[in-house]
Amino acid sequence: MSQPAVKERLIKMEESKVIDEYTLNLGETIQGMITFILLKTSMCMEVEKFCKDHKNVVDLHRISGDDNYLLKVSTKDTDELTNFQQQLVKYGPSKSLIRTKRVFEDNYSLMD
């Protein structure tokens, strides 16, 4: 297919909501150190703004249970992680879980 034909087809799929977003998956070496942080806070709007604006936050999920949020954070080393945690502490208590190895990711089916 020609480039204009591909572009036109992509636009049609976007407009019909067949495609709703594009993503980029970075390899392990580029991601650096991955940490999952559970955060308990009463300052939800402030946390969401902080995370949206912070370069280290890869994903932010609102969760149920004892904590309010699950953050996926990417840092180059433990010093950068410590700096991030020091900025986060003003929003409430948190627990950090450092990923040691990815076993698999995106292992799901689309509603059989």
N, CA, C and O atoms as a Tinker XYZ file with bonds, in Angstrom:
   448  protein
     1  N      0.838000   -1.181000    0.000000    73     2
     2  CA     0.000000    0.000000    0.000000    64     1     3
     3  C      0.880000    1.241000    0.000000    63     2     4     5
     4  O      1.984000    1.237000    0.544000    81     3
     5  N      0.384000    2.278000   -0.605000    73     3     6
     6  CA     1.120000    3.538000   -0.632000    64     5     7
     7  C      0.994000    4.239000    0.725000    63     6     8     9
     8  O      0.095000    3.943000    1.511000    81     7
     9  N      1.909000    5.168000    0.979000    73     7    10
    10  CA     1.882000    5.911000    2.243000    64     9    11
    11  C      0.566000    6.678000    2.426000    63    10    12    13
    12  O     -0.011000    6.613000    3.511000    81    11
    13  N      0.063000    7.403000    1.409000    73    11    14
    14  CA    -1.219000    8.102000    1.585000    64    13    15
    15  C     -2.383000    7.149000    1.880000    63    14    16    17
    16  O     -3.273000    7.483000    2.662000    81    15
    17  N     -2.381000    5.972000    1.262000    73    15    18
    18  CA    -3.452000    5.001000    1.505000    64    17    19
    19  C     -3.401000    4.481000    2.943000    63    18    20    21
    20  O     -4.437000    4.322000    3.588000    81    19
    21  N     -2.197000    4.218000    3.435000    73    19    22
    22  CA    -2.040000    3.756000    4.818000    64    21    23
    23  C     -2.499000    4.839000    5.786000    63    22    24    25
    24  O     -3.208000    4.562000    6.753000    81    23
    25  N     -2.086000    6.077000    5.513000    73    23    26
    26  CA    -2.478000    7.194000    6.380000    64    25    27
    27  C     -3.999000    7.337000    6.406000    63    26    28    29
    28  O     -4.585000    7.511000    7.475000    81    27
    29  N     -4.632000    7.268000    5.258000    73    27    30
    30  CA    -6.089000    7.396000    5.170000    64    29    31
    31  C     -6.784000    6.273000    5.941000    63    30    32    33
    32  O     -7.772000    6.508000    6.637000    81    31
    33  N     -6.267000    5.067000    5.814000    73    31    34
    34  CA    -6.859000    3.928000    6.524000    64    33    35
    35  C     -6.713000    4.098000    8.040000    63    34    36    37
    36  O     -7.646000    3.808000    8.789000    81    35
    37  N     -5.551000    4.565000    8.489000    73    35    38
    38  CA    -5.347000    4.798000    9.915000    64    37    39
    39  C     -6.298000    5.868000   10.447000    63    38    40    41
    40  O     -6.866000    5.714000   11.528000    81    39
    41  N     -6.470000    6.935000    9.700000    73    39    42
    42  CA    -7.389000    8.004000   10.111000    64    41    43
    43  C     -8.807000    7.467000   10.247000    63    42    44    45
    44  O     -9.499000    7.792000   11.211000    81    43
    45  N     -9.247000    6.657000    9.303000    73    43    46
    46  CA   -10.596000    6.076000    9.373000    64    45    47
    47  C    -10.744000    5.178000   10.598000    63    46    48    49
    48  O    -11.776000    5.202000   11.269000    81    47
    49  N     -9.710000    4.383000   10.889000    73    47    50
    50  CA    -9.777000    3.502000   12.063000    64    49    51
    51  C     -9.767000    4.302000   13.366000    63    50    52    53
    52  O    -10.404000    3.900000   14.340000    81    51
    53  N     -9.058000    5.420000   13.392000    73    51    54
    54  CA    -9.073000    6.288000   14.571000    64    53    55
    55  C    -10.452000    6.909000   14.759000    63    54    56    57
    56  O    -10.979000    6.940000   15.871000    81    55
    57  N    -11.031000    7.401000   13.673000    73    55    58
    58  CA   -12.349000    8.041000   13.742000    64    57    59
    59  C    -13.442000    7.058000   14.151000    63    58    60    61
    60  O    -14.386000    7.438000   14.843000    81    59
    61  N    -13.324000    5.810000   13.735000    73    59    62
    62  CA   -14.332000    4.803000   14.091000    64    61    63
    63  C    -14.000000    4.114000   15.420000    63    62    64    65
    64  O    -14.669000    3.156000   15.807000    81    63
    65  N    -12.974000    4.601000   16.113000    73    63    66
    66  CA   -12.559000    4.096000   17.430000    64    65    67
    67  C    -12.040000    2.658000   17.413000    63    66    68    69
    68  O    -11.986000    2.006000   18.456000    81    67
    69  N    -11.657000    2.161000   16.233000    73    67    70
    70  CA   -10.974000    0.870000   16.169000    64    69    71
    71  C     -9.588000    1.033000   16.800000    63    70    72    73
    72  O     -9.109000    0.143000   17.502000    81    71
    73  N     -8.955000    2.173000   16.543000    73    71    74
    74  CA    -7.690000    2.544000   17.179000    64    73    75
    75  C     -7.990000    3.717000   18.095000    63    74    76    77
    76  O     -8.488000    4.749000   17.646000    81    75
    77  N     -7.685000    3.559000   19.398000    73    75    78
    78  CA    -7.933000    4.680000   20.301000    64    77    79
    79  C     -6.653000    5.251000   20.897000    63    78    80    81
    80  O     -6.692000    6.313000   21.519000    81    79
    81  N     -5.519000    4.574000   20.723000    73    79    82
    82  CA    -4.258000    5.145000   21.180000    64    81    83
    83  C     -3.082000    4.409000   20.549000    63    82    84    85
    84  O     -3.216000    3.292000   20.048000    81    83
    85  N     -1.939000    5.062000   20.590000    73    83    86
    86  CA    -0.690000    4.462000   20.159000    64    85    87
    87  C      0.225000    4.430000   21.373000    63    86    88    89
    88  O      0.242000    5.377000   22.159000    81    87
    89  N      0.981000    3.363000   21.534000    73    87    90
    90  CA     1.884000    3.260000   22.672000    64    89    91
    91  C      3.282000    2.881000   22.205000    63    90    92    93
    92  O      3.480000    2.376000   21.100000    81    91
    93  N      4.231000    3.140000   23.071000    73    91    94
    94  CA     5.622000    2.786000   22.830000    64    93    95
    95  C      6.084000    1.933000   23.998000    63    94    96    97
    96  O      6.010000    2.376000   25.144000    81    95
    97  N      6.553000    0.734000   23.742000    73    95    98
    98  CA     7.077000   -0.142000   24.786000    64    97    99
    99  C      8.595000   -0.112000   24.732000    63    98   100   101
   100  O      9.207000   -0.549000   23.757000    81    99
   101  N      9.193000    0.413000   25.800000    73    99   102
   102  CA    10.637000    0.515000   25.866000    64   101   103
   103  C     11.242000   -0.778000   26.378000    63   102   104   105
   104  O     10.657000   -1.451000   27.226000    81   103
   105  N     12.411000   -1.124000   25.865000    73   103   106
   106  CA    13.103000   -2.328000   26.306000    64   105   107
   107  C     13.652000   -2.190000   27.714000    63   106   108   109
   108  O     13.740000   -1.089000   28.257000    81   107
   109  N     14.018000   -3.321000   28.298000    73   107   110
   110  CA    14.528000   -3.367000   29.668000    64   109   111
   111  C     15.709000   -2.419000   29.883000    63   110   112   113
   112  O     15.761000   -1.727000   30.900000    81   111
   113  N     16.642000   -2.377000   28.955000    73   111   114
   114  CA    17.836000   -1.566000   29.164000    64   113   115
   115  C     17.530000   -0.079000   29.146000    63   114   116   117
   116  O     18.222000    0.697000   29.805000    81   115
   117  N     16.519000    0.330000   28.414000    73   115   118
   118  CA    16.150000    1.742000   28.358000    64   117   119
   119  C     15.330000    2.131000   29.582000    63   118   120   121
   120  O     15.471000    3.241000   30.094000    81   119
   121  N     14.477000    1.230000   30.055000    73   119   122
   122  CA    13.611000    1.540000   31.190000    64   121   123
   123  C     14.390000    1.774000   32.469000    63   122   124   125
   124  O     13.959000    2.570000   33.303000    81   123
   125  N     15.502000    1.123000   32.651000    73   123   126
   126  CA    16.243000    1.262000   33.894000    64   125   127
   127  C     15.603000    0.461000   35.006000    63   126   128   129
   128  O     15.175000   -0.673000   34.795000    81   127
   129  N     15.536000    1.045000   36.189000    73   127   130
   130  CA    15.023000    0.375000   37.377000    64   129   131
   131  C     13.523000    0.634000   37.498000    63   130   132   133
   132  O     13.094000    1.788000   37.504000    81   131
   133  N     12.725000   -0.425000   37.592000    73   131   134
   134  CA    11.274000   -0.292000   37.712000    64   133   135
   135  C     10.869000   -0.552000   39.158000    63   134   136   137
   136  O     11.258000   -1.556000   39.753000    81   135
   137  N     10.078000    0.371000   39.716000    73   135   138
   138  CA     9.571000    0.241000   41.080000    64   137   139
   139  C      8.072000    0.460000   41.067000    63   138   140   141
   140  O      7.572000    1.369000   40.404000    81   139
   141  N      7.356000   -0.378000   41.803000    73   139   142
   142  CA     5.923000   -0.197000   41.999000    64   141   143
   143  C      5.733000    0.389000   43.386000    63   142   144   145
   144  O      6.288000   -0.121000   44.358000    81   143
   145  N      4.954000    1.452000   43.484000    73   143   146
   146  CA     4.755000    2.131000   44.761000    64   145   147
   147  C      3.270000    2.164000   45.089000    63   146   148   149
   148  O      2.455000    2.624000   44.289000    81   147
   149  N      2.928000    1.674000   46.272000    73   147   150
   150  CA     1.567000    1.769000   46.793000    64   149   151
   151  C      1.503000    3.027000   47.646000    63   150   152   153
   152  O      2.340000    3.220000   48.528000    81   151
   153  N      0.520000    3.881000   47.392000    73   151   154
   154  CA     0.416000    5.164000   48.087000    64   153   155
   155  C     -0.954000    5.318000   48.717000    63   154   156   157
   156  O     -1.976000    5.075000   48.075000    81   155
   157  N     -0.968000    5.724000   49.977000    73   155   158
   158  CA    -2.214000    6.037000   50.683000    64   157   159
   159  C     -2.240000    7.544000   50.883000    63   158   160   161
   160  O     -1.308000    8.115000   51.449000    81   159
   161  N     -3.307000    8.191000   50.419000    73   159   162
   162  CA    -3.367000    9.644000   50.477000    64   161   163
   163  C     -4.802000   10.133000   50.574000    63   162   164   165
   164  O     -5.744000    9.424000   50.220000    81   163
   165  N     -4.949000   11.350000   51.057000    73   163   166
   166  CA    -6.248000   12.026000   51.010000    64   165   167
   167  C     -6.183000   13.174000   50.005000    63   166   168   169
   168  O     -7.160000   13.901000   49.822000    81   167
   169  N     -5.028000   13.333000   49.356000    73   167   170
   170  CA    -4.808000   14.433000   48.413000    64   169   171
   171  C     -4.784000   13.897000   46.981000    63   170   172   173
   172  O     -3.790000   14.040000   46.269000    81   171
   173  N     -5.887000   13.281000   46.575000    73   171   174
   174  CA    -5.940000   12.571000   45.290000    64   173   175
   175  C     -5.677000   13.477000   44.088000    63   174   176   177
   176  O     -4.891000   13.116000   43.212000    81   175
   177  N     -6.308000   14.622000   44.030000    73   175   178
   178  CA    -6.121000   15.519000   42.878000    64   177   179
   179  C     -4.663000   15.964000   42.769000    63   178   180   181
   180  O     -4.108000   16.014000   41.671000    81   179
   181  N     -4.047000   16.285000   43.899000    73   179   182
   182  CA    -2.654000   16.726000   43.903000    64   181   183
   183  C     -1.719000   15.599000   43.457000    63   182   184   185
   184  O     -0.768000   15.831000   42.710000    81   183
   185  N     -1.998000   14.380000   43.918000    73   183   186
   186  CA    -1.177000   13.226000   43.530000    64   185   187
   187  C     -1.276000   12.989000   42.031000    63   186   188   189
   188  O     -0.265000   12.748000   41.372000    81   187
   189  N     -2.492000   13.056000   41.486000    73   187   190
   190  CA    -2.669000   12.824000   40.050000    64   189   191
   191  C     -1.928000   13.868000   39.228000    63   190   192   193
   192  O     -1.328000   13.536000   38.205000    81   191
   193  N     -1.961000   15.122000   39.658000    73   191   194
   194  CA    -1.229000   16.174000   38.941000    64   193   195
   195  C      0.280000   15.944000   39.057000    63   194   196   197
   196  O      1.003000   16.031000   38.065000    81   195
   197  N      0.745000   15.653000   40.263000    73   195   198
   198  CA     2.170000   15.389000   40.480000    64   197   199
   199  C      2.657000   14.261000   39.569000    63   198   200   201
   200  O      3.688000   14.387000   38.908000    81   199
   201  N      1.907000   13.162000   39.540000    73   199   202
   202  CA     2.310000   12.001000   38.745000    64   201   203
   203  C      2.260000   12.284000   37.248000    63   202   204   205
   204  O      3.129000   11.845000   36.494000    81   203
   205  N      1.239000   13.019000   36.827000    73   203   206
   206  CA     1.118000   13.349000   35.401000    64   205   207
   207  C      2.295000   14.203000   34.933000    63   206   208   209
   208  O      2.771000   14.058000   33.807000    81   207
   209  N      2.754000   15.089000   35.803000    73   207   210
   210  CA     3.831000   16.016000   35.449000    64   209   211
   211  C      5.230000   15.463000   35.710000    63   210   212   213
   212  O      6.213000   16.061000   35.273000    81   211
   213  N      5.343000   14.339000   36.411000    73   211   214
   214  CA     6.661000   13.830000   36.801000    64   213   215
   215  C      7.190000   12.839000   35.769000    63   214   216   217
   216  O      6.492000   11.901000   35.383000    81   215
   217  N      8.414000   13.048000   35.329000    73   215   218
   218  CA     9.010000   12.236000   34.263000    64   217   219
   219  C      9.223000   10.774000   34.641000    63   218   220   221
   220  O      9.277000    9.912000   33.763000    81   219
   221  N      9.342000   10.484000   35.928000    73   219   222
   222  CA     9.623000    9.112000   36.345000    64   221   223
   223  C      8.387000    8.223000   36.427000    63   222   224   225
   224  O      8.516000    7.000000   36.463000    81   223
   225  N      7.193000    8.811000   36.458000    73   223   226
   226  CA     5.975000    8.013000   36.598000    64   225   227
   227  C      5.563000    7.479000   35.230000    63   226   228   229
   228  O      5.234000    8.245000   34.324000    81   227
   229  N      5.585000    6.158000   35.095000    73   227   230
   230  CA     5.238000    5.489000   33.844000    64   229   231
   231  C      3.740000    5.217000   33.783000    63   230   232   233
   232  O      3.104000    5.457000   32.756000    81   231
   233  N      3.172000    4.715000   34.886000    73   231   234
   234  CA     1.744000    4.393000   34.982000    64   233   235
   235  C      1.225000    4.831000   36.338000    63   234   236   237
   236  O      1.960000    4.835000   37.326000    81   235
   237  N     -0.050000    5.201000   36.379000    73   235   238
   238  CA    -0.719000    5.529000   37.636000    64   237   239
   239  C     -2.085000    4.871000   37.618000    63   238   240   241
   240  O     -2.869000    5.073000   36.690000    81   239
   241  N     -2.371000    4.076000   38.656000    73   239   242
   242  CA    -3.650000    3.369000   38.749000    64   241   243
   243  C     -4.326000    3.719000   40.063000    63   242   244   245
   244  O     -3.683000    3.700000   41.113000    81   243
   245  N     -5.612000    4.039000   40.020000    73   243   246
   246  CA    -6.419000    4.209000   41.230000    64   245   247
   247  C     -6.859000    2.811000   41.636000    63   246   248   249
   248  O     -7.380000    2.063000   40.808000    81   247
   249  N     -6.657000    2.447000   42.902000    73   247   250
   250  CA    -6.952000    1.090000   43.346000    64   249   251
   251  C     -7.845000    1.103000   44.586000    63   250   252   253
   252  O     -7.978000    2.125000   45.259000    81   251
   253  N     -8.449000   -0.041000   44.873000    73   251   254
   254  CA    -9.241000   -0.184000   46.095000    64   253   255
   255  C     -8.407000   -0.924000   47.134000    63   254   256   257
   256  O     -7.400000   -1.550000   46.804000    81   255
   257  N     -8.832000   -0.848000   48.385000    73   255   258
   258  CA    -8.099000   -1.518000   49.453000    64   257   259
   259  C     -7.496000   -0.513000   50.408000    63   258   260   261
   260  O     -8.006000    0.598000   50.550000    81   259
   261  N     -6.414000   -0.896000   51.063000    73   259   262
   262  CA    -5.781000   -0.026000   52.058000    64   261   263
   263  C     -5.104000    1.190000   51.438000    63   262   264   265
   264  O     -4.966000    2.222000   52.094000    81   263
   265  N     -4.686000    1.080000   50.192000    73   263   266
   266  CA    -3.995000    2.177000   49.508000    64   265   267
   267  C     -4.889000    2.749000   48.415000    63   266   268   269
   268  O     -5.839000    2.102000   47.976000    81   267
   269  N     -4.573000    3.981000   47.974000    73   267   270
   270  CA    -5.366000    4.651000   46.942000    64   269   271
   271  C     -4.790000    4.496000   45.538000    63   270   272   273
   272  O     -5.537000    4.432000   44.561000    81   271
   273  N     -3.464000    4.435000   45.439000    73   271   274
   274  CA    -2.815000    4.454000   44.131000    64   273   275
   275  C     -1.713000    3.406000   44.032000    63   274   276   277
   276  O     -1.066000    3.051000   45.017000    81   275
   277  N     -1.528000    2.929000   42.813000    73   275   278
   278  CA    -0.384000    2.099000   42.458000    64   277   279
   279  C      0.367000    2.849000   41.366000    63   278   280   281
   280  O     -0.174000    3.094000   40.288000    81   279
   281  N      1.607000    3.209000   41.649000    73   279   282
   282  CA     2.449000    3.921000   40.691000    64   281   283
   283  C      3.480000    2.957000   40.129000    63   282   284   285
   284  O      4.034000    2.136000   40.861000    81   283
   285  N      3.734000    3.055000   38.852000    73   283   286
   286  CA     4.857000    2.353000   38.238000    64   285   287
   287  C      5.870000    3.437000   37.905000    63   286   288   289
   288  O      5.582000    4.354000   37.136000    81   287
   289  N      7.055000    3.325000   38.490000    73   287   290
   290  CA     8.067000    4.373000   38.396000    64   289   291
   291  C      9.332000    3.802000   37.763000    63   290   292   293
   292  O      9.759000    2.697000   38.095000    81   291
   293  N      9.917000    4.557000   36.858000    73   291   294
   294  CA    11.166000    4.162000   36.213000    64   293   295
   295  C     12.260000    5.154000   36.595000    63   294   296   297
   296  O     12.115000    6.358000   36.380000    81   295
   297  N     13.350000    4.652000   37.158000    73   295   298
   298  CA    14.481000    5.498000   37.528000    64   297   299
   299  C     15.770000    4.849000   37.038000    63   298   300   301
   300  O     15.824000    3.639000   36.820000    81   299
   301  N     16.797000    5.658000   36.869000    73   299   302
   302  CA    18.060000    5.103000   36.365000    64   301   303
   303  C     18.834000    4.360000   37.453000    63   302   304   305
   304  O     19.628000    3.468000   37.155000    81   303
   305  N     18.599000    4.733000   38.727000    73   303   306
   306  CA    19.309000    4.081000   39.830000    64   305   307
   307  C     18.595000    4.355000   41.152000    63   306   308   309
   308  O     17.558000    5.018000   41.181000    81   307
   309  N     19.160000    3.837000   42.248000    73   307   310
   310  CA    18.525000    4.002000   43.556000    64   309   311
   311  C     18.562000    5.446000   44.044000    63   310   312   313
   312  O     17.670000    5.867000   44.781000    81   311
   313  N     19.573000    6.208000   43.650000    73   311   314
   314  CA    19.620000    7.623000   44.042000    64   313   315
   315  C     18.435000    8.389000   43.461000    63   314   316   317
   316  O     17.803000    9.187000   44.153000    81   315
   317  N     18.143000    8.144000   42.193000    73   315   318
   318  CA    17.006000    8.812000   41.557000    64   317   319
   319  C     15.691000    8.343000   42.190000    63   318   320   321
   320  O     14.768000    9.141000   42.351000    81   319
   321  N     15.598000    7.073000   42.547000    73   319   322
   322  CA    14.407000    6.556000   43.225000    64   321   323
   323  C     14.239000    7.226000   44.586000    63   322   324   325
   324  O     13.131000    7.623000   44.946000    81   323
   325  N     15.320000    7.355000   45.343000    73   323   326
   326  CA    15.268000    8.011000   46.653000    64   325   327
   327  C     14.796000    9.447000   46.519000    63   326   328   329
   328  O     13.979000    9.910000   47.315000    81   327
   329  N     15.299000   10.149000   45.526000    73   327   330
   330  CA    14.878000   11.527000   45.276000    64   329   331
   331  C     13.387000   11.586000   44.973000    63   330   332   333
   332  O     12.686000   12.465000   45.474000    81   331
   333  N     12.897000   10.653000   44.154000    73   331   334
   334  CA    11.474000   10.609000   43.825000    64   333   335
   335  C     10.646000   10.356000   45.082000    63   334   336   337
   336  O      9.636000   11.024000   45.306000    81   335
   337  N     11.066000    9.398000   45.900000    73   335   338
   338  CA    10.329000    9.069000   47.121000    64   337   339
   339  C     10.283000   10.249000   48.087000    63   338   340   341
   340  O      9.284000   10.444000   48.779000    81   339
   341  N     11.353000   11.036000   48.140000    73   339   342
   342  CA    11.372000   12.214000   49.005000    64   341   343
   343  C     10.354000   13.253000   48.538000    63   342   344   345
   344  O      9.773000   13.962000   49.360000    81   343
   345  N     10.136000   13.348000   47.236000    73   343   346
   346  CA     9.117000   14.263000   46.710000    64   345   347
   347  C      7.710000   13.738000   46.975000    63   346   348   349
   348  O      6.779000   14.521000   47.163000    81   347
   349  N      7.554000   12.423000   46.990000    73   347   350
   350  CA     6.247000   11.788000   47.148000    64   349   351
   351  C      5.764000   11.778000   48.595000    63   350   352   353
   352  O      4.559000   11.725000   48.839000    81   351
   353  N      6.676000   11.828000   49.551000    73   351   354
   354  CA     6.340000   11.651000   50.969000    64   353   355
   355  C      5.326000   12.681000   51.473000    63   354   356   357
   356  O      4.576000   12.390000   52.404000    81   355
   357  N      5.288000   13.866000   50.883000    73   355   358
   358  CA     4.343000   14.896000   51.346000    64   357   359
   359  C      2.885000   14.524000   51.070000    63   358   360   361
   360  O      1.977000   15.129000   51.641000    81   359
   361  N      2.650000   13.536000   50.200000    73   359   362
   362  CA     1.283000   13.136000   49.863000    64   361   363
   363  C      0.751000   12.026000   50.765000    63   362   364   365
   364  O     -0.453000   11.767000   50.781000    81   363
   365  N      1.634000   11.367000   51.517000    73   363   366
   366  CA     1.186000   10.318000   52.422000    64   365   367
   367  C      2.144000    9.143000   52.449000    63   366   368   369
   368  O      3.146000    9.128000   51.734000    81   367
   369  N      1.827000    8.150000   53.288000    73   367   370
   370  CA     2.702000    6.979000   53.410000    64   369   371
   371  C      2.670000    6.111000   52.156000    63   370   372   373
   372  O      1.648000    5.999000   51.479000    81   371
   373  N      3.815000    5.505000   51.868000    73   371   374
   374  CA     3.903000    4.652000   50.678000    64   373   375
   375  C      4.759000    3.428000   50.968000    63   374   376   377
   376  O      5.538000    3.399000   51.921000    81   375
   377  N      4.593000    2.418000   50.120000    73   375   378
   378  CA     5.396000    1.194000   50.182000    64   377   379
   379  C      5.967000    0.966000   48.791000    63   378   380   381
   380  O      5.239000    1.014000   47.800000    81   379
   381  N      7.260000    0.719000   48.719000    73   379   382
   382  CA     7.918000    0.512000   47.429000    64   381   383
   383  C      8.260000   -0.956000   47.219000    63   382   384   385
   384  O      8.744000   -1.636000   48.125000    81   383
   385  N      7.999000   -1.427000   46.010000    73   383   386
   386  CA     8.319000   -2.796000   45.611000    64   385   387
   387  C      9.182000   -2.702000   44.359000    63   386   388   389
   388  O      8.696000   -2.309000   43.298000    81   387
   389  N     10.445000   -3.056000   44.473000    73   387   390
   390  CA    11.370000   -2.942000   43.348000    64   389   391
   391  C     11.319000   -4.220000   42.520000    63   390   392   393
   392  O     11.478000   -5.324000   43.040000    81   391
   393  N     11.095000   -4.046000   41.223000    73   391   394
   394  CA    11.048000   -5.210000   40.334000    64   393   395
   395  C     12.458000   -5.754000   40.158000    63   394   396   397
   396  O     13.384000   -5.016000   39.820000    81   395
   397  N     12.611000   -7.050000   40.391000    73   395   398
   398  CA    13.917000   -7.678000   40.211000    64   397   399
   399  C     14.031000   -8.387000   38.869000    63   398   400   401
   400  O     15.124000   -8.524000   38.319000    81   399
   401  N     12.880000   -8.842000   38.341000    73   399   402
   402  CA    12.891000   -9.549000   37.061000    64   401   403
   403  C     11.490000   -9.514000   36.469000    63   402   404   405
   404  O     10.512000   -9.727000   37.185000    81   403
   405  N     11.382000   -9.251000   35.179000    73   403   406
   406  CA    10.095000   -9.350000   34.496000    64   405   407
   407  C      9.915000  -10.791000   34.052000    63   406   408   409
   408  O     10.735000  -11.323000   33.303000    81   407
   409  N      8.849000  -11.417000   34.510000    73   407   410
   410  CA     8.566000  -12.794000   34.125000    64   409   411
   411  C      7.816000  -12.798000   32.799000    63   410   412   413
   412  O      8.224000  -13.490000   31.866000    81   411
   413  N      6.740000  -12.048000   32.699000    73   411   414
   414  CA     6.051000  -11.790000   31.438000    64   413   415
   415  C      5.211000  -10.543000   31.601000    63   414   416   417
   416  O      4.956000  -10.095000   32.718000    81   415
   417  N      4.784000   -9.987000   30.487000    73   415   418
   418  CA     3.971000   -8.779000   30.514000    64   417   419
   419  C      2.934000   -8.869000   29.406000    63   418   420   421
   420  O      3.171000   -9.476000   28.362000    81   419
   421  N      1.781000   -8.256000   29.648000    73   419   422
   422  CA     0.685000   -8.229000   28.669000    64   421   423
   423  C      0.262000   -9.630000   28.253000    63   422   424   425
   424  O      0.098000   -9.903000   27.063000    81   423
   425  N      0.086000  -10.507000   29.210000    73   423   426
   426  CA    -0.342000  -11.875000   28.941000    64   425   427
   427  C     -1.838000  -11.978000   29.220000    63   426   428   429
   428  O     -2.249000  -12.467000   30.272000    81   427
   429  N     -2.642000  -11.516000   28.276000    73   427   430
   430  CA    -4.088000  -11.525000   28.464000    64   429   431
   431  C     -4.785000  -11.783000   27.144000    63   430   432   433
   432  O     -4.208000  -11.608000   26.071000    81   431
   433  N     -6.031000  -12.199000   27.241000    73   431   434
   434  CA    -6.826000  -12.398000   26.034000    64   433   435
   435  C     -7.876000  -11.305000   25.964000    63   434   436   437
   436  O     -8.218000  -10.701000   26.981000    81   435
   437  N     -8.374000  -11.055000   24.803000    73   435   438
   438  CA    -9.376000  -10.014000   24.598000    64   437   439
   439  C    -10.769000  -10.607000   24.679000    63   438   440   441
   440  O    -11.372000  -10.922000   23.654000    81   439
   441  N    -11.279000  -10.759000   25.874000    73   439   442
   442  CA   -12.663000  -11.181000   26.111000    64   441   443
   443  C    -13.115000  -12.249000   25.121000    63   442   444   445
   444  O    -13.835000  -11.948000   24.169000    81   443
   445  N    -12.708000  -13.463000   25.335000    73   443   446
   446  CA   -13.036000  -14.580000   24.430000    64   445   447
   447  C    -14.477000  -14.595000   24.022000    63   446   448
   448  O    -14.896000  -15.473000   23.267000    81   447
